[in-house]
Amino acid sequence: MSKDLVVILTALNLEYQAVRRRLAGPQVHRHERGTRFEVGTVQGTSCRVALGLTNKGNHSAAVIAERAVQEFSPVAVLFVGVAGALWDTARLGDVVMATHVYAYHGGTSEDDGLKARPRVWEAAHGISQLGSHLARVDDWADDTPGRRAPQVRFGAIAAGEVVQNSKISAEARWIRRHYNDALAIEMEAAGVAQAGHLNGAPVAIIRGISDRADGTKSSAKDRDWQPRAAANAAAFATRLAVELVGEQEQIAMSEADRAHTADRLEGHVSNTVHNSTVGIMAGSVKGSSVHVNADPKVTGPADLVAELDALRERLRRHRAEDALDEDTYREALAELDGACRAARENTAGSSKTATMAMKRLRGLIAEFPELVARLAPLVVAAGGLS
C-alpha cells in the first residue's frame, strides 16, 4: 500500500476541476490501458492525490475505481462530486458523506409488483470515524463572506442508473417506499463501493448537494449551485485525504519505534558463567564481535548528507533483494536526492525542504520498519538545521 497517496475520482469535469484546483504540481500518469490520472499534492501538505475521471454511471465508475486501486494501491478511494437531495435534511451546498450505499435498482418482478432486492455497502469504520471527527472540528470549508457555511451530513446514499429529476414519478415513489432513509441520490457510488469491497480498499462517498431531484435540474438555480456544491465536496474530501495520510504516517512511525525497540531487546544477550550473568546491549553478535546499534549523530549538514548517503546504500540493497519494487525505488531515490541537495545548500528554507522530502520518503518506505527507524532521527535532525 502507498502510505502517502489517496485516489480521488469524479464523474463530471466540473467536479474534477474543483478537486484539481486544490492540488499542487499535478502530473499526468497514464495507465497502460489509456486511462489518465493526474498525481499531485494537496496544497501545503505532503499528501499525494491521484485524480481520475470516471464519467457517469456505476459501471464506468467501478472499472476506473478498480483500475486506480490496482495502479496506485492507495490508502483509500474517495468518490467526490454533486448529488440530488431526497429530503429536506440536507440543504443546497451541504456535504453528504455516505454511511452506506444502496444499489437501488436491484429487484424481483412478481405478479403482485416489483420487490426491492438492493445491494448495500457500508463505509469502513475508520474512515467514517475520521469523517465524523472532521465534521465536528468544522474547519474544512472555505471561508466565503456572505455565504452560509456548509454542513456535513451522514447517512445513506442511493445509487441507480438513471438521472432522478422528479418527486412524483413512479421511480421517485419507489425510492420513497423502499429507501426513505437515503439522504441523496446519484449514479456512481455503488460501482465504486463494489470495486473497493473486492479490492480491500476503504471507500468514502462524498457528495455536495446541488439540487433536490425534483425537476429543477439544469435550471438557473442548479447551474449556480453545482459549482458551489462541487467545491464544498472537494474541500471536505481533500481535508479527509490529508488526515488519512497523516494517520498512516503516525502508524508507520509507531511501528518503526516498536521495531527499533524490538531490535534493541533482541540484542540483549545474557551469558551465564559459573552463576555470573553478563548482559550485553547490541545490535547483533557475530562470532566474537559485538556490533552496537546507535542513532546516527548529526551535528550539521555534512553529517546529515553522510547519513542520507548511507541510507541510499540501504535502499540499493533492498532493491537488489527485490524487497523494493522499481517504481518505489526510483521515487525514493528522487526524494533522497532532494533532501541531500537541500542539506548541502543549508540556506533559508532548506531545512523545511529537506524535512518535507524525507517525510515523503518515509511514506514510500513505510513497509520497511528498519529503514523508517534509520530515517526517523534524520527527519528530526533536518528540522534543526538553520
Secondary structure, 3 states (H helix, E strand, C coil): CCCCEEEEEECCHHHHHHHHCCEEEEEEEECCCCCEEEEEEECCCCCEEEEEECCCCHHHHHHHHHHHHHHHCCCCEEEEEEEEECCCCCCCCCEEEEEEEEECCCEEEECCEEEECCEEEECCHHHHHHHHHHHHHCCCCCCCCCCCCCCEEEEEEEECCCCCCCCCCHHHHHHHHHCCCEEEEECCHHHHHHHHHHHCCCEEEEEEEEECCCCCCCCHHHHHHHHHHHHHHHHHHHHHHHHHHHHHHHHHHHHHHHHHHHHHHHCCEEEEECCEEEEECCCEEECCEEECCCCCCCCCHHHHHHHHHHHHHHHHHHHHCCCCCHHHHHHHHHHHHHHHHHHHHCCCCHHHHHHHHHHHHHHHCCCCHHHHHHHHHHHHHHHCCC
